[in-house]
Amino acid sequence: MHLAILIAIGTVCAGIGYANPLLHFPLAALGFPLILGLIAFSARSPRQAFKRGWIVGTFSSLACLYWLAYPIGVYGGISWLLAVPCPILMAMAVGTYYGIYTFILSFAARRLHPFMLCIFSGTLWATMELAQGHFFTGFPWMTFSSAFAYWPESIQGAAFLGAYGLSGLLISITTGMLVWRTSNSAKTWTMSVIVVLVCLGTLRTEPEKFSTLKVTDNATIGIVQGNIDQAQKWDSKFQVSTLKKYIKLNKSLPGKADLIIWPETAVPFQIQNPSGLRVALFNSSKNSGIPLLTGAPGYVLHPNTKTYSSYNRAVLIDPDKTTLEWYDKSHLVPFGEYVPFGKYLPIGKLVQGVGNFIPGTDASPIQSGNLAMGILICYEGIFPELAQERVANGANILINISNDAWYGKTSAPYQHLGLVALRAVEQGRYLIRDTNTGISACIDPLGKITDSTELFVDAAILVKPRLLSGNTFFSSNYALITYGPLILTLLFSIWIAIGSFVSRGKRNQ
């Protein structure tokens, strides 16, 4: 098939398969790995497979990541001349993973039985996504299973295999479709996987099924979406009006809450510093009698050097406590909240709008009444290991505060929501997501969005999550399930390499 046709099909399938505001049809996403598999199986050589896989992967990634130019160009302090190429460069980098996938799969197709090829393609893809989540600080935004997050029935496998493992299982189905006519065992495998996923989606109607999860209590939480213009957010002239708006939205909540949540950096001033704004904020919490969890900037002063470290912080203001509790964001956004290797790279003028935050080190839950809150700030919600750490530390609910105003009305807020929904399924916890401009939501442990807001509207809603203890199969066996595909991929690769060496030796005799 002509390369241009492969590019067109892969790009369209990825563009409409992953979440977006125009046309989202998750099943179309299957066309993307189908094209990559077709490239791997039809290429004249693994080298050609890499080249074609990288090109198709780059265009398909760009269809999903085009929005990167918006926050960089509008808010990043970087000229559009430099901002526009950024998503292209990112897509090229992400495309490299798909090129490597098709390269290895092309090599394996010459050595493995079709049935084994189905399994290997799945473990290889899961390993690739694991690498995407860790190399160069990690960027697992294109996690394949996230394309199906808006169909909760289709992602129940994440409670057993995690998002990466579920992606691998879906990829093995596409490989089975490609080798369908060549092997009865591959047919059996493919149909069996489909049946298992359908049964899970049908039978897993409560999170307690097939797990050790137990409901321990109920809670009522107020989600407040301030809808503050990003261009005004850090302008001191708007600090008073911003605080007044949030306090007014608090009062508009339709009932009594156990906790009120404001989004990431909703408070545009230093809570630690004495000020009239601080007094107004604390008085509001005291008068309502309701604890408030809010995003805010924070810092630690170093007296000896007369310097300070800045943090992206979630702060609990409890009217019944005399001290503040907080969580500092631990996984920062590169070139957004810090510059990687900034001391050594002479690019200060190019990234003058980038923050200079320090990562936090404590992932312990913040306690408020019966709530043990595992906090994920913004981008942290897309990393499985961070949610795993919070639940392992005792969280009975996950809280994701974010500021998606950066992304405008692009695909990013929809994709972001789909990614964090996977954390709820993996961990068997309700996930409360509060964002500045939307989409704010309550997501149950089955990945269902029980309540949500619209983009770019003022909103104050009450949600009633259940608090759970116990573990899913995935969270109980996290290390084995997460790194198992990597081990299997290495074993398969050794097997293939030995087979290739033996075959070459026989030809030379």
N, C-alpha and C positions, 0 to 999 in steps of 0.2 A: 504494500500500500504506500502511496506517495507520502513523503514526510509532511507536506503541507496539510494533507487530509488528517493525518494523525494528530498534528498540532491543533487543528480546528476542533476535532472531536474531543480531545483531552481537555482543551481549554474551556469549551462550552460545558462539558460534563462537570468539571471542577467548579466553574463559575456559578452554575445553578444548583449543583449538588450540595455545596457548602452554604451555610446560612447567608442570606442577603435580603435587602428590603424589597426587591423587585419580583423575583421569581425563584422560589426555593422548592426544589423537588429532590429530596434526599436520595432516592434510588438512582438518580442520574449520576451521583458521585461514583457509583460502581464502574461507570464507564472509564473513569480516569485510570484505575489500576488495571482494568482490562486492556486498555491501550498500551500501558507499560509492559504488561505480560506479553501482548502480541508482538511488541518490539523485541523483547528478549528472545522469544521463540522463533522469530522469522529473520533475525539479523544474521548476516553472513559471518560475523565474528563478534566476540564479546566487546571488542573495541568499538565496533559500529553500534552495538546495543547501548553502550555508555553514551556515545555522542547523541544518539536519537533520544534516549531516555532523559538525558540532561536538557535537551532543547524542549521536549514536550513538558518535562517537569518544570522548567523555568516559565514557560508561557502559562501553564496551568496554575502555578503558584502566584504569578502576577495577577491572574483573574481574581484571586482571593485576597491578595495582599496589597492591591493598588492603593488602598486607603492610607498606607504609611506616609505618602506624600503630604496628606492633609495636616496632621499635627506638626510635622517637621517644618512645612512651609508657612503655616498660619501662626503657630505658637512657639516654634523652636528657635526663633531668632536666627534662622538660616534662610538665605535667599532661595526663591523658587528654582533658580538655576541649579542649585545644589540639591534642593529637596526632591525634585521630580525624578532624578536618577536613583534615589534611595530605594524605593520599592523594586526597581529593576535590579539593582545590585543584590538586594535581599532575596528576590526571586531566583536570581542566578545561583546564589549560595544554597538556598533550599533545593533548587533543581539538581545540585550536585548529589544530594542524597538519593534522588530518584535515578540519576545516572549510575551511581554505584549499585543500586538495587538491580537495575536491568543488566548491568555488566555481570554481576555475580549470578543472577538468575539465568542469563544466557549460557554461562559456563556450566551451571548445574543441569540445565535442560539436556545437555549432551551426555550426562553421566547418570542421572537419576531416573528411576522408574516414575511414570506419571503420578502414581499414588504418593510416593515419597516427595515428589516435586510439589504437590499440594501442601504437604506439611512444611517442607522447607521454605516455601515462599512466604508462608504465614510467620514462621519464626524469624525469617530474615527481615520482613517488614516491621515486626514488633521490635526487633533489635535496632532497626533504622530509626524508629520513632523514639526509642530510648536514647539513642545518640543525639537526636534533635533536641531532646529535653535537657541535655547536659553539656554538649560541646559549646565552647565560646559563650558560656553562662546560660545557654539553653534558650530555645525558641520553639516549643512544641505547638505552635499555633495551628499547624496543618494536620494535627492528629486526626486520622481518617474517621474514627468512630464518632468524632464530634459532629460530623455532617448529619448524623442520624439522631442527634440529641433532641430534636423537636418531635421525634416519634419515640416517646419513652419506652414503648413496648419492645423496640428494636435494640435497646442498649442495656437490657437487664444482665447481659453477659458480663458487663463491667463490674458487677458485684462479685464475680468469680475470677475473672481474668484481668481486671483493670482496663483502662482505656486502651493502652498499647496492645494488650493481649487480645481484646475484642477486635481491634483493628486487624491484627494478624489473622484472626479467625475469618473475618470478612474477606481478607485478601485470599485466603486459601480457597474460599468459595469461587472467587473470580478465576483463580488458576484452574480449579476443577472444571469450570465452564469451558476454558480454553482447551483442556485435554480430554474433554467429555467422551469423544469418540474413540479414544485410544486405549482406555482402560476401564474395566468394570469396577475395579477397586476404587479408582478415582471417582467414579460415579457414586458408589456407595458412600464414600467419605463426604462428598459434596452434599448429597441429599441428607445424610445424617446430621451434618452441621446445621443445615437449614432447618431441619425438624427440631433440633435441640433449641435453637434460637427462637423459633416460633413458639415452642412449648414454654420456654422461660417467659416470653412476653405475655403469654396467655395465662399461665398458672401463677406467676409471681405478682399477685395482686396486693400483697402486704409485704412490707420490708422484712417482717419477722420470718417469713417463709425461707427455708433453705439457709438459715443463718442463726446466730446466737443472740440476735438483737432483741431487746426488750424495751417497751415503753415504760419510762420511770416517772414521767410527769408531763404536764402541759404548761404552755406559756402563751402569753399575749404580748406581741411586740409591735411597736409602732415604727413604720418605715417612713422617713421624711425625705422627700426628693426636692431639693431647693431650686433646681433649675437656674443656677447662677451662671451668667455669661462668663465664659472663660477669659474674655478680654478685660473684664472688670474684676475678676476674682481676687487678684492681688493688688488692686489699686486701693490705696488707703482711703480714698474718698468714698469708697463703697462699703467699708467695713461695718459701719453702723447699720446701714440699710440691709446688708446681708444677714447680720445677726437678728435684726428685727423680723426679717422674713422667716427665718427658721423658727423663731419663738412663736410667731403667729401660726405657722403651719403645725407646730406642736399642739397648739390649742384647738386646731381644727380636726384633730384625730377623733374618729367617731366612737369614743369609748375609752375606758381606763386600760393602760398598758403596764406590764411589768418592767418594760425597758423601752426606751426610745433610741433609735439609731439615726445618726446623721452620716452623710457620705465622707469619703476620703477628703481630707483637708477642708471640710465644711467650715471650720473656724479659721478665718484668714488672718489670725494674729497669734502671738505667743501666749498660750494660756499660763505659762510659768511666770510671766512678767506681770507685776501689779498694774492694773489699768481699770478705767471705767468699763471697758468692754468685758473684762474678766469678771468684774463685780456683777454686771448685768447678766452674764451667762450663768454664774453660780446662783444668783438669786432666782433666776427662772427655774433652774433645776430644783432648788429648795422649795419654792412655792408650789411646784407641781407635785413634789414628793416622789417623782419618778426618776430612777437612774437614767443617765444619758451616756451613750457610747458615741463618740464623735471623732472623726478624723481631724488632725491638727498638726501643724509643724511643732517639732520639739528640738531641744538641744541639751548638750552637756557642756558646761564651762570647764576649761582646764586652767586653773589660776596660775600655775607655774609658768605656762607659756603664753598666757593671756589670749588663748585661742578657744574655739568651741567646735563641737561636732554637731552637725545637723541630722535630724531624723524625721522620717515620714512616720507619723505616730497615730495610733488609735488610743484615745484616752477615755477612761470611765470616770464620769463625774457622778458620784453617789451622794445624795443629800444626807444619808445616814453615816457617812464616813468622813473622817477629817483629812484623809490623804487621798491623792489621786493614784489610780492604777493605770498602766498603759502597756501597750505592745508596740515595739519598733519594727518596722518592715525589714525583713531579713534578705529578701531577694529583690534587689533593685533593678530598675530598667536601664540597661546600658544606653548611653547617649541620650537618656531622658532625665535620670536622677544622678548619674555619675558618668564620667568618661573613663572607659577602660584604659589602663596604662597611661592615664592623663599626665603623670609626671614625666613620662618619657617620649610622648608624642607631641610634636610642635603644631597642634591643631587648635589652639585656644581660640583664635579669631573665628574659626569655622564653626565652633560649637559654643558660642558665647551665651546662648540661652539655656544651656544644659545645667541642671542642678549639681550640687556637690554634697550629696547625702552619704551617710555612713550606714552600713547594714546593721540591724539589730542582731542579738544573739540568743534571746530567750523566747522560746515558742510555747511557754506554759499558758494554759487557758486563763482567761480573765473571768473571775467569779463574780456573779451578781445574783443574789438569791439562789434559786435552783438552777440557774444558767451557768454552765461551764463552757465559756465561749472560746472556740478555736478561731483566731483571727487570721484572715487572709486579706491583705491590702492589694487591691487592683490586680496587677499582673500575676501575683502569687497564686491566684485561683486556678491558673492553667497548669500548675505543676503538681502531679499526683503525690510526690514525696512530701510536699509541704502539708497537705491535708492529712496524709498518713501520720506525720509527726505530731500534729495537733491532737488527733484522735488517740494516738498511742499515749499522749500525755494526759488524757482524761477528758477531752472535750465531748460534751453531749449535744452540741450544736455547732455548726460552722457559720461564721459571719464573714461575708465578703463586702468590704466597702471599697468603692472605686469612684473615679472621676472620668467617665467616658465622654465628657464634653469635648475632649481633645479630638475625637474622631468624627465629629459632625454627624450628618445623616448618611453615613456610609454603611458598609457591611459589618464593620468592626464591632459595634455594640451587640449585634445579633450573634456573631461568631463568638464573642467573649462570653455571652450568656450560655451558649451551648457548651462551651468548654467547662465552665464552672459547674454546670448541671451534672457532668460526669463525676465530679468530686462527691456529690451527694450520693450517687449510686454506688460508687466504689467504697465509700466509708459507712454507708447506712446511717446517714445523719441528715436532718433537715439543714438546708443551707439558705440563710437569709442574705440577700444581696441588695445593698443600698448604694445607688449611684447618684451623682449630682444631677444629671440630665436624663437618666434612664439608660437601660431598662432595669428598673428595680424589681425584685421578685422574691417570692417564697417558693423554694423548690423542695419537694418531699424526697425521701430516700429512694423512691422509684424513678426520680428524675422528672416527675410531673411538676409543671409550673402551676401552683395552686392559686397564686395571686400575682399580678404584675401591673406595672405602670406603662404609660406610653412614653415615647421619646420627647424630650424638650417640652415638658409640661410641669407645672407645680403639682406636687402630689403629697398626700399624707394618708397612708392606709394602715389598717390593723390586720395583722396576720396571726394565726394561731397554730404555731408549730408544736409538735410533740417532741419531748426530749427522750433520747434513746441511749441505752448502754449496750455493751456487747460489740460483736464484730461481724462483719461479712466474711465470707471465705477469702476474699482478696486481702482484706486488712489483716486477717489472722495469719496469712501465708505470704505477706507482702514481698519479702526478699526472694523467696523461691519463684513466685509468679513473675516478678519484675525482671529478674536476672536469668530465669530459666530459659527463655527464648535465646538469650545471648549464648548460653552454654550449648544449647542444641545447635545453634547456627555454627558455632566453632567446631562442634563434633561433625556436623554434616560437611563442613568445609574441609576438615582433615580427611574425611572419608573420600570426598570428591578428589582431593589432591593426590591421595594414595592411588585411587583408581586411575587417575590421569597418568601418574608416573609409571604404573604397571603397564598400562596400555601402550605408552610410548616405548617402554623397554621391549615389549613384544614386537612392535613394529620395526625396531632397530635390529632385531635378531635375524 
